């Protein structure tokens, strides 16, 4: 029993401290306002698509993956060794150039399992199922320094790791959305999501700091402040020897919550409009397979372990884990807890050409992360070329990653619609050199309104 507990503790510490370095692939900017795609309703529930029926091909109607690392890319982390084709870890340069504040990494996966949109009078009714993953991890320069350099020859130095944390939510949203006009110039929209929590890990509290010894005879000794609390759901099952079956994992409805997405669109003239939305206003209460890890003492002193590394019968990692577990005296218990989603806000202005085929847009978006607001600014141009083809180009500014040029296209071959979007096309050419990577791809069935149209009328023009 102690062995399993020890390995769970080591796995938990590994996730808390190393996840920012292992993940590397933010969220759909090109999709917003691109009304040729019915899933543009995700970023503004007030959007009313110009079709009477939209059906996403199950499981492939929309898949999006986006990641942003504020501090470094793969190429920053690994560089070519002079005179050879091999790579070596360049973490010392990352540490030297890092700022004192916290770095962070976010990853968002959004996958349609079901999507149906129906014209309802002058409004638009939409329901479906989305498989969603949010990962947000924070790390400090001190953490990178400690991982790379250790505590040798750094006597008396204090490492502040209190801003290091991880929050990961995997859940399925079952949603119902309705967009409706309240006047000729105003549309409102509301999406209600029932959220089925699948797994979670969240750092509730972390005041961890380490001070290396100034005693030359104990260079591996560390004094630590160890006040922390990490909550998990399903982590113990996933990391156990047998794991958890996919059916048990995806059919677990014990973790439940609700969230809301709000949207509004205002048409100032036939050529100028404004759109506002607030997304992911909600929570999940976690009740299934819970395990919380909490320090039971404020400070500890650790002077390492002593072992004969030539002895093949000795498990160094087991000894180290047992020693840390005994020293930290981590309390393990099950307790129901609740997590809120990182709220995202979006505001945009749009300008249309006289024939409504061309659109210029400016969008400000932001997501509220832990102790941080993540802002962005995006400008775009899209054109409906014909009933069969539309495209979009965009530029997005992100702090720490200012150069992101996006492209998107929609191909209609009645009734099929294929689309592809990326906020940073350079990732396709130089993936390892990018801090921000994003794409969305999907296949829909689109059925236009039942009315006669002029041969030159464009079917996916804005309302």
Beta strands, then each sheet from edge to edge (+ up, - down):
strand 1: 53-56
strand 2: 63-69
strand 3: 78-80
strand 4: 87-89
strand 5: 103-120
strand 6: 123-139
strand 7: 158-160
strand 8: 165-183
strand 9: 186-206
strand 10: 209-212
strand 11: 222-225
strand 12: 228-233
strand 13: 255-267
strand 14: 272-286
strand 15: 290-295
strand 16: 299-302
strand 17: 330-333
strand 18: 337-340
strand 19: 344-352
strand 20: 358-369
strand 21: 372-386
strand 22: 389-398
strand 23: 401-413
strand 24: 416-422
strand 25: 436-447
sheet 1: 17+ 15- 12+ 9- 8+ 6- 5+ 1- 25+ 2-
sheet 2: 17+ 15- 12+ 9- 8+ 6- 5+ 1- 25+ 24- 23+ 22- 21+ 20- 19+
sheet 3: 3+ 4-
sheet 4: 7+ 10- 11+ 16-
sheet 5: 17+ 15- 12+ 9- 13+ 14- 18+
end
